[in-house]
Amino acid sequence: MLIYGINPVLEALRAGRVTAVRIAQRADGRLAALLEIAATSGVSVRRVAPGDLDRAAQGGVHQGVVADLRGGGRVGVEDLVSQARGVPLIVVLDGIEDPQNVGAILRTVDAAGADGVVRQSRHAAALGGAAAKASAGAVAHVRMADVVNIARTLETLKEAGVWTVGLAGDAQKRYDRVDYTAPTAVVVGAEGTGLRRLVRERCDWVVSIPMNGHVQSLNVSVALGIVLFEAVRQRQKGTERVGGVGS
């Protein structure tokens, strides 16, 4: 996999996933720091012409650097649950194929400290290039589980003791009336189409974010961030519950 941009490459180096770096001549302090980390990590660095990077990045803003990444290893849905750092908090992507949206989601997931992302392997944006740039490097840190069928995966999560909360603009239940202190998977669909019917039907709850302005929808990564940080808030409050599970 190839990624580009100073921040994505820096984060991938810190995560130990870079196998090689190509740079163009550029006077930038951040690039010097990147090269220092690469040297310390024993990662090979090759200087190339700017046009070579333009072609490698396929028109993306590479900021003078591209890098080749090794795969992060196969992670299963059960691994995301069993290896959670605390009470599991997982994100499930239903049909989100836009690399910019996926990258922004990964950045949000990392910021909230969630345990990973589940996505459908047949309808998934590539995690290199544009997605890595939009994630500001989070793609190197967020654990990903690829599955064949999202609807069936929700049943797998339920069997593992994880409550599933779908996000939809027309839902009657408010997002902040669910207890996120239990193991939770937040399910989000593509902008415009939203959750697919079978996926929505398999969610334990479907919730919405009240909209008070003229615009009646949010970018999917922004909406997800609101819900994830509500979960973080509830968990930090400890024993105080909001509404209770299923209320």
C-alpha positions as CSV (number, residue, x, y, z in Angstrom):
1,M,0.0,0.0,0.0
2,L,1.2,3.5,-0.8
3,I,0.5,6.6,1.2
4,Y,1.6,10.2,0.8
5,G,1.9,13.4,2.8
6,I,4.1,14.3,5.7
7,N,1.6,13.6,8.6
8,P,0.4,10.2,7.2
9,V,4.0,9.1,6.6
10,L,5.2,10.3,10.0
11,E,2.4,8.4,11.8
12,A,3.1,5.3,9.7
13,L,6.8,5.4,10.6
14,R,5.9,5.8,14.3
15,A,3.6,2.7,14.0
16,G,6.4,0.7,12.4
17,R,4.6,0.0,9.2
18,V,6.8,1.8,6.6
19,T,9.0,-0.3,4.4
20,A,10.4,2.4,2.2
21,V,10.3,6.2,1.7
22,R,10.7,8.3,-1.4
23,I,11.2,12.1,-1.1
24,A,11.8,15.0,-3.4
25,Q,14.2,17.8,-2.5
26,R,12.3,20.1,-0.2
27,A,13.2,22.6,2.6
28,D,10.8,21.6,5.4
29,G,11.6,21.1,9.0
30,R,8.9,18.4,9.3
31,L,10.3,16.5,6.5
32,A,13.7,16.6,8.2
33,A,12.1,15.1,11.3
34,L,10.5,12.4,9.2
35,L,13.9,11.5,7.7
36,E,15.4,11.3,11.1
37,I,12.7,8.9,12.3
38,A,13.2,6.8,9.1
39,A,16.9,6.6,9.7
40,T,16.5,5.6,13.3
41,S,14.0,2.9,12.2
42,G,16.2,1.6,9.5
43,V,13.8,2.5,6.7
44,S,15.4,3.1,3.4
45,V,15.0,6.5,1.9
46,R,15.4,7.3,-1.8
47,R,15.5,10.8,-3.4
48,V,13.5,11.1,-6.6
49,A,12.3,13.8,-9.0
50,P,9.1,15.6,-8.0
51,G,7.4,14.2,-11.1
52,D,8.0,10.7,-9.8
53,L,6.0,11.6,-6.7
54,D,3.3,13.3,-8.7
55,R,2.8,10.1,-10.6
56,A,2.9,7.8,-7.5
57,A,0.4,10.0,-5.7
58,Q,-1.8,10.2,-8.8
59,G,-2.4,13.9,-8.4
60,G,-2.7,13.9,-4.6
61,V,-0.9,16.5,-2.5
62,H,2.1,14.5,-1.4
63,Q,4.1,17.4,0.2
64,G,7.3,15.9,-1.2
65,V,7.1,12.4,0.3
66,V,5.5,9.0,-0.4
67,A,5.9,5.8,1.5
68,D,5.3,2.1,1.0
69,L,3.5,0.3,3.9
70,R,3.3,-3.3,5.0
71,G,-0.1,-4.6,5.8
72,G,-1.4,-4.2,9.3
73,G,-2.3,-7.9,9.6
74,R,-5.7,-9.6,9.5
75,V,-7.9,-8.6,12.4
76,G,-11.2,-10.3,13.0
77,V,-14.4,-8.8,14.6
78,E,-13.9,-11.1,17.6
79,D,-10.4,-9.7,18.0
80,L,-11.7,-6.1,18.1
81,V,-14.0,-7.2,21.0
82,S,-11.7,-9.4,23.0
83,Q,-8.6,-7.2,22.6
84,A,-10.4,-3.9,23.5
85,R,-8.5,-1.6,25.8
86,G,-11.5,-1.3,28.1
87,V,-15.3,-1.7,27.4
88,P,-15.4,-2.3,23.6
89,L,-16.3,0.7,21.5
90,I,-16.3,-0.3,17.8
91,V,-17.4,1.5,14.6
92,V,-19.1,-0.4,11.7
93,L,-19.2,1.2,8.2
94,D,-22.1,0.2,6.0
95,G,-21.4,1.0,2.4
96,I,-19.1,4.0,2.9
97,E,-16.8,4.0,-0.2
98,D,-15.6,7.6,-0.4
99,P,-11.9,7.7,0.6
100,Q,-12.2,11.2,2.1
101,N,-15.0,10.1,4.3
102,V,-13.3,6.9,5.4
103,G,-10.1,8.9,6.2
104,A,-12.1,11.4,8.2
105,I,-13.8,8.6,10.1
106,L,-10.5,6.9,10.9
107,R,-9.3,10.2,12.3
108,T,-12.4,10.5,14.5
109,V,-12.1,6.9,15.6
110,D,-8.5,7.4,16.7
111,A,-9.3,10.7,18.5
112,A,-12.1,9.1,20.5
113,G,-9.9,6.1,21.4
114,A,-12.3,3.6,19.9
115,D,-11.1,0.0,19.4
116,G,-11.4,-0.4,15.7
117,V,-13.5,-0.3,12.5
118,V,-15.4,-3.0,10.7
119,R,-16.0,-2.6,7.0
120,Q,-17.3,-4.7,4.1
121,S,-14.4,-5.9,2.0
122,R,-16.3,-5.8,-1.3
123,H,-17.5,-2.2,-0.9
124,A,-14.6,-0.5,0.9
125,A,-12.4,2.5,0.0
126,A,-8.7,1.8,-0.4
127,L,-6.9,2.8,2.7
128,G,-3.9,4.4,0.9
129,G,-3.5,7.7,-0.7
130,A,-6.5,10.0,-0.3
131,A,-7.9,8.1,2.7
132,A,-4.6,8.1,4.6
133,K,-4.2,11.9,3.9
134,A,-7.7,12.6,5.1
135,S,-7.1,10.6,8.2
136,A,-4.0,12.7,9.1
137,G,-2.1,9.5,9.7
138,A,-4.7,7.7,11.8
139,V,-4.9,4.9,9.1
140,A,-1.6,3.6,10.6
141,H,-3.1,3.2,14.0
142,V,-6.8,2.2,13.7
143,R,-7.4,-1.5,13.7
144,M,-9.6,-2.7,10.7
145,A,-11.6,-5.8,10.4
146,D,-12.8,-6.7,6.8
147,V,-16.0,-8.8,6.6
148,V,-18.1,-10.2,3.9
149,N,-21.6,-9.2,5.2
150,I,-22.3,-6.3,7.5
151,A,-25.8,-7.5,8.6
152,R,-24.4,-10.9,9.6
153,T,-21.5,-9.2,11.4
154,L,-24.0,-7.3,13.6
155,E,-25.3,-10.7,14.8
156,T,-21.8,-11.8,15.5
157,L,-21.2,-8.6,17.6
158,K,-24.5,-9.3,19.5
159,E,-23.4,-12.8,20.3
160,A,-20.2,-11.3,21.7
161,G,-22.2,-9.1,24.0
162,V,-21.9,-5.9,22.0
163,W,-25.0,-3.6,21.6
164,T,-25.4,-2.2,18.1
165,V,-26.5,1.4,17.6
166,G,-27.3,2.6,14.1
167,L,-27.2,6.2,13.2
168,A,-30.0,7.6,10.9
169,G,-31.4,11.0,10.4
170,D,-35.1,9.9,10.6
171,A,-34.8,7.9,13.8
172,Q,-37.1,8.9,16.7
173,K,-34.7,8.0,19.5
174,R,-32.1,10.6,20.4
175,Y,-28.5,9.5,20.2
176,D,-27.9,10.7,23.8
177,R,-30.7,8.5,25.3
178,V,-28.7,5.3,24.9
179,D,-26.4,3.9,27.5
180,Y,-23.0,3.6,25.9
181,T,-21.2,2.4,29.0
182,A,-22.0,-1.2,27.8
183,P,-20.0,-2.7,25.0
184,T,-21.2,-0.8,21.9
185,A,-20.8,-0.8,18.1
186,V,-21.9,2.4,16.3
187,V,-23.1,1.7,12.8
188,V,-23.0,4.4,10.1
189,G,-24.1,4.4,6.5
190,A,-23.0,6.4,3.4
191,E,-24.1,9.9,3.1
192,G,-27.3,10.2,1.0
193,T,-28.3,6.5,1.2
194,G,-27.8,5.9,4.9
195,L,-28.0,2.5,6.5
196,R,-29.2,-0.3,4.3
197,R,-32.5,-1.9,5.3
198,L,-31.2,-5.3,6.5
199,V,-28.4,-3.5,8.5
200,R,-30.8,-1.1,10.1
201,E,-33.2,-3.9,11.0
202,R,-30.4,-5.7,12.8
203,C,-29.4,-2.8,15.0
204,D,-30.5,-2.9,18.6
205,W,-31.4,0.8,18.4
206,V,-31.5,3.4,15.6
207,V,-30.8,6.9,16.8
208,S,-30.6,10.4,15.4
209,I,-28.9,13.7,16.2
210,P,-31.4,16.5,16.6
211,M,-30.9,19.3,14.0
212,N,-31.8,22.8,15.0
213,G,-30.6,24.7,11.9
214,H,-31.5,25.0,8.3
215,V,-29.3,22.1,7.2
216,Q,-30.8,18.8,8.1
217,S,-27.8,16.5,7.9
218,L,-24.2,16.3,9.0
219,N,-21.1,14.8,7.3
220,V,-20.9,11.2,8.4
221,S,-17.6,11.6,10.2
222,V,-18.9,14.6,12.2
223,A,-22.1,12.7,13.1
224,L,-20.0,9.7,14.2
225,G,-17.8,12.0,16.3
226,I,-20.7,13.4,18.2
227,V,-21.9,9.8,19.1
228,L,-18.4,8.5,19.9
229,F,-17.6,11.4,22.2
230,E,-21.0,11.0,23.9
231,A,-19.9,7.4,24.6
232,V,-16.6,8.7,26.0
233,R,-18.4,11.3,28.1
234,Q,-20.7,8.7,29.6
235,R,-17.9,6.3,30.3
236,Q,-15.9,9.0,32.0
237,K,-18.8,9.8,34.3
238,G,-18.7,6.3,35.6
239,T,-21.8,5.2,37.5
240,E,-24.2,7.9,36.2
241,R,-26.3,6.6,33.3
242,V,-28.2,8.4,30.6
243,G,-31.6,6.8,30.1
244,G,-30.3,3.2,30.7
245,V,-29.9,0.5,28.1
246,G,-33.0,0.1,26.0
247,S,-34.8,3.0,27.6
